[in-house]
Amino acid sequence: MKIFPRDPVRRAQWAANVNRKEWIPTERSFLCEVHFAHDMWENNRVDGKRKLKINAVPTIFGSKAKKIKSHRENMRLLWSF
């Protein structure tokens, strides 16, 4: 989960991409990582953490996001044994 940016311009861009009518993100609004394309993430960090690039915006929604989420959940189940 990634928290919405504090910068008002970037926050507005994220909210516009989420495309929910009459919804305004709060200081505690988060968005699942499946909504960000592969190129929105920093390359292999030394600490192993996944970090969004400073200019990242969410672009994956609808059925494609559901497929990604389902695939990740299935992979977690395989690796949990």
VENCOR-V958829 format. One record per backbone hydrogen bond with DSSP energy under -1.0 kcal/mol. NH is the residue of the N-H (numbers start at 1). CO is the residue of the C=O. If there is no record, write none. Layout:
((NH;CO) (NH;CO))
//
This chain:
((2;31) (4;29) (11;7) (12;8) (13;9) (14;10) (15;11) (16;12) (17;13) (18;14) (19;15) (23;20) (29;26) (31;2) (35;32) (36;33) (40;37) (41;38) (42;51) (48;45) (53;40) (56;53) (59;35) (60;35) (66;62) (67;63) (68;64) (69;65) (70;66) (71;67) (72;68) (73;69) (74;70) (75;71) (76;72) (77;73) (78;74) (79;75))
//
